[in-house]
Amino acid sequence: MPILFDSLLSIAIYFAVKMFTGSRRLAIASQILWIFNPLAFVASAWYGLFDSIPALFTLTSILVLTISRNIASASMLAQGIVSKVYPLLYLLPQALNPSNRKLKDIVTYIAVAVAISVAVEVVLSIKCFRKALECQLSFHLQRIDRGLSLAPYTPYSSIASLSISTAILTIIAYLMRIRCRYNAENYFAWASTCTALTIALNPFIYPHYLIWLLPLALIYIICRFEEKGIAIALLYILIFSAIGIAYWKFYRISSIVTILSISLYTALASLILTTTLSNISRKQKL
């Protein structure tokens, strides 16, 4: 199943780049980059991890929102939230998209996403809701391995990492809306930045979390830098893949994990600077 969603995600990336650049060649190149992404391949094919599922629903929700299919966008985002919690990061910022012209439209977008996600969650777990909740709580309370994270751990630090990034992205989306600068390119830039920030602040970081980030960053970088963007996107994919695969192989050796953690934070900081500064410089030129 995850492999299927990886394939669908590559198609969504193709359409996104084609839509925003008008270049079929860049779109094909971006699709190939994702198809041969070592991290996604190992996560899905070898470990059976399903992070490509919420990543696909999140990206699809952005794309259909771009063509003003607001209810469809909210529905897609809801499916992503059901798959994993992190797409909540995009709910309020996407509700502020200019295609939701009135306050009623914004509220409707949020209500539809929340209602569908809650309904699907209840339907899927109604027969074993208590057991599922106990298992999830037990897993999160008992896990000791924090993966690649260097962030300090507190009982609520996971929630804080998502809340801080959501607040930042929501404020930026609001400012873009009132200044008439809310467009696909700006949103992809800031969504990539805040997704990277969410991962960096999380007290638990595992390699497959990077699949939340890579499709958004890949699309923005290629759309922003075009030909050079292919090389930049490839570089980030290889760096994150090398860190992730090395962690899965050597996760029991603390010294190697420490080196990989520092490398990961360095790469995340570099990506945040790349997306943020390039977007700001483009605004100044315009």
N, C-alpha and C positions, 0 to 999 in steps of 0.2 A: 504493500500500500504506500509507504513513504516514497518508494522509487517512482510510482505513478505520479505522485504530487510533485516530485522533483522535475519530472518531464513536463507537467503542466505549468510549473513555475518558470521553466525555461521559455515556454511559449508566451507566458504573460510578460516576461522580461523583453522578449522580441517585440511584442505589440507596444509595450511602453516606450522603448527606444525609437521604434518606427513612428509612433504617434508624435513624440516630442522633437525628433530631429528630422523626420522625413527621409532618412537615409536607410535604405534596405540593407546596405552593406554593414553599417554600424549595428543594425538590429541583429543581423545574422551573427556578427562577431560577438555581440553580447550574449546571445543564446548559446553559442559554442563555449564561451567562457564558463557559463553556468553548468552546461552538460558535463564538461570535463573538470569541474571543480572537485578537487580531491577530498576536501572536507565534507562536502555534501554527499559525495559518493560513499565514503566510508561510514558516515553517520547513518545513512539510509540503508545501504546494501549490506553493510557488515554488522552494525549494531541495531538496526531496525528502529532508530529514533525518528520521531515524527514531527520535528520542528519545521519541516518544509510545508506541513499542512497549514498551521497558522500564518506562516510567511506568505503562502499563496493567497489565502483569504484576505490578508491585510493588503497585499499589493493589488488584488482585484478590486477591493473596496475603494482604493485610491483612484484606480483607472476609471471605474464606472462613475465615480463622483466627478471626475474631470469632464465627463460628457453629460453632467447634470442628471444622472440617474440616482437620485438621492436615497430613495427607499431601498433600491437594490444595493447601494453602497453600504447602508446601515445593516442590511441583512447579511452581507458578506463579512463585515467587520464582526458581527455577532457570532458567526461561525468560527472566526478566528479566536474570539474571546473564550468560546466553549472549549476549543482545542488547547489553548494556553492562556494564562491571565494577561501576559504582557501586551497584547493588542489594545488593552484598555488605555494605554499610553496615547493612542491616536483618536479616541472617541470624541473628546471635547474639541481638540484642534480641527478635526474634520467636520464636526458640526458647525464650526465657524466659517466653513468654506463659503465664499460669496454666492454660490448657487443656492444656499439657504438664505434667501433674502430677508425674511422677516423673523422675528423672535419665535413665532409659531413654528416656522420651518426648522429652526435650530432645536427647539424642544421636541418636535416630532422625530427628528433624526436620532436624538439621544434616546427617546422613549422606545422607538422601534428596535434599536440595537439592544437595549437593556431587556426589553420584553422577550425578544427572540432568544437571546442567550440564556435567560433564566428558564424559559419554557423548554428549550432543548435540553438544558442541564437536568431539569426535573424529570423529563420524559426518559432520559437515558439512565437515570440513577434512582428512579422512584422505588424500584423493588429492593434496592440494596443501598439506599441513601446513607443510613446510619453507618453501615460497615465501610462504605467508600470514604465517608468523612473521617472515621476513626483511622483507617489505613493511611490516608493522606496526612493527618495530623501526626500520627506515629512516625511516619517517614521523615517529615520535616523536623520534628523535635529530636529524633534520635541520630540523624546523620551527622557524622563528625567531619568527614572529608569535605573541605570547602573548595576543592578543585584548584583553579588558578587564581582565585580571588585574593587580593591584598587588602580589601576593605575591612574595617573593624566589624566584628559581629555583635549584634544586640538582638534581642527577641523580635524587634520590629524593623530591623535594618533592611530586610527584603522589601517590605511595604514602603519604607522610606525611599529606597532607590527608585521605585516606580513612581511614587508620589512627587518627588522632586523633579524628575524628568517630565512628568505630565504637566506640572505647574509651569515649568519653563516653556515647553512646547505650546501650551495653551496661551500663555501671555504673548509669545511670538506670533502665533496665529491671529490673535486678536489685533495686535499692532499691524500686521500685514493687511488684515481686513479693513481697518479704518483708514489705512494709508493707500489703499487700492494696490497693494503689492502682493496679494495672495494669489499666486499662480503655481502651476505644477512644479516648475524648477525650484522655486524658493521653498516650497513645501517639502520636496524630496531632500533638499539640502539640510533643512532643520530637523526633519524626521530622522535622517541618518545620524545627525549629531546627537540628538536626544536618545536615540536607541543605543548608540555607543556609550553614552553617559549612563544609561540604565544598567548596561552590562558592567561597566567599570565600578559603579557604586554597589553592585550586588555582592553580598557576603558569600554567595555561592556562584562560581562561574565554571561551567563545563564547556568543552569545545563546541558542542552543538548549539549553544546559545548564540554563537556568531552567525548562524543561519538566519537569525532574526534580522541581523544588520546588513548582511552582504547584498541581498537583492536591491534594497533601497540605495545603498552606497554605490553599487555597480551602475545602476541606472543614472543616478545623478552625475557621477564622474564621467561617464561616456557622453551624456548629453551636454555636459559643461565643457569638456575638453576635446570632445570628438575623437580625432585620430590618436592624439596623445592619451586620451582617456582610456583607450583600450589597453595600452601598456601599463598605465597607472592602476587600472582595475585588476589586471593580471597580477601585478606585483603584490597588491593587497591580498588577493585570493591565495597566492602561493605562500605569503607570510603567515596568514591566519591558518591555512591548512597545515603548514609545517609545525606550527605551535600546537595545534589541536591534535594532530596525529602523534606527535612526539609525546604529548601528555598521556594519551591513551596507552602508549607503549611503556612509558617510564613513570607512571603516576605513583609508584611505590617508592621512588628514589627522591627524597625531599630536596636534595641539592639541585637536581635537574628541574624539579617542579618550580623551585624558586626562580631559577634562571628563565624558565618559560613564562612565569607570571610577570616578571619584569619586562620581558620581551613583548608580552601581550599588551600590557599597559602602555608601553612605548608606542606600539602599533596603533592602539585605540586613540591615544593622544594625537598621533600624527594624522589619523583619519579625521578626527574632530577638527583639527586645525585646517586640513585640506578643504573640507566641505564648508566650514564656517568662513574662512578668509577668502576663498574663491568666490563664494556667494556675495560677501560684502563688497569685494573689489568689483564684481560685475555690476552691482547696484550703483557704485560710485561712477563707473564709466557711463552708465545709462543716464 
